[in-house]
Amino acid sequence: MESKSDFSDTRKIKKTQTNKTVRKDNMLINDLTKMEKIVASRSDLGWVGWDVVRYKRGNSAQFNKNGVIWKGQWHHASVFLITELGWKIPSSVIDANV
């Protein structure tokens, strides 16, 4: 039997279409210069004020509450809000070369 302490992990667990469990790790970026390098290195990232937005092209985006027109096409937008600690970004977004 699992106790509550087993779920105190900050990582989120996500089920994929193949029903495999995948851990989604988040990284905390608290340096503006580093975040600017990350955004500059990825063509799917952009700024909205101090927040970072990841755009993912999708045909259903126009019907989604997170759908936005970006560069003339519909995209799903995931917003990473800045907090007093910095930006909490999924590790899959951060390029290892930055």
C-alpha positions in Angstrom: 0.0 0.0 0.0 1.3 3.4 -0.9 1.3 6.3 1.6 0.7 9.9 0.9 4.4 10.7 1.1 4.9 8.7 -2.1 2.9 11.4 -3.9 4.8 14.4 -2.6 7.0 14.4 -5.7 6.8 17.7 -7.7 6.8 15.7 -11.0 3.6 15.2 -12.8 2.6 11.8 -14.1 1.0 11.6 -17.5 -0.6 8.7 -19.3 0.3 8.4 -23.0 -1.9 6.8 -25.7 -0.1 3.5 -25.2 -1.0 3.6 -21.5 2.7 3.9 -20.5 3.4 6.1 -17.5 5.7 9.0 -18.3 7.2 11.3 -15.7 7.2 15.0 -16.8 10.0 16.8 -14.9 9.9 20.6 -14.5 12.9 22.7 -14.1 13.0 26.1 -12.3 14.8 28.8 -14.3 15.4 31.9 -12.2 17.8 33.8 -14.4 16.5 36.1 -17.1 19.6 35.8 -19.3 19.3 32.0 -19.3 15.6 32.1 -20.1 16.3 34.6 -22.9 18.8 32.1 -24.4 16.3 29.2 -24.1 13.5 31.2 -25.9 16.0 32.3 -28.6 17.1 28.7 -29.2 13.6 27.4 -29.8 11.4 28.5 -32.7 8.2 27.4 -30.9 8.8 29.7 -27.9 8.0 33.4 -27.5 7.4 36.1 -24.9 4.2 37.7 -23.8 5.3 40.3 -21.3 7.4 38.4 -18.7 5.7 35.1 -19.4 7.0 32.4 -21.8 4.6 30.8 -24.3 5.1 27.6 -26.3 3.2 27.4 -29.5 2.2 24.0 -31.0 0.6 23.9 -34.4 -2.8 22.1 -34.5 -5.8 22.0 -36.7 -8.1 21.9 -33.7 -6.5 24.9 -32.1 -9.2 27.3 -33.4 -11.8 25.4 -31.3 -9.6 25.2 -28.2 -9.7 27.7 -25.3 -5.9 27.9 -25.6 -5.9 28.4 -29.3 -4.2 31.5 -30.7 -3.2 32.8 -34.1 0.6 33.0 -34.2 2.5 33.8 -37.4 -0.7 33.6 -39.4 -1.7 30.1 -38.3 -3.7 28.5 -35.4 -1.6 27.1 -32.6 -2.2 25.7 -29.1 -0.5 28.0 -26.6 1.0 26.8 -23.3 1.9 29.7 -21.0 4.7 29.4 -18.4 4.0 32.2 -16.0 6.8 33.9 -14.1 6.6 33.6 -10.3 8.6 35.1 -7.5 10.9 32.1 -7.9 11.2 32.2 -11.7 9.8 30.1 -14.5 8.8 26.5 -14.0 9.5 24.9 -17.4 9.2 21.2 -18.5 12.7 19.8 -19.0 11.6 18.7 -22.5 11.4 22.4 -23.6 14.9 23.2 -22.4 17.7 22.5 -24.9 20.7 20.8 -23.4 23.0 23.1 -25.4 21.8 26.3 -23.7 
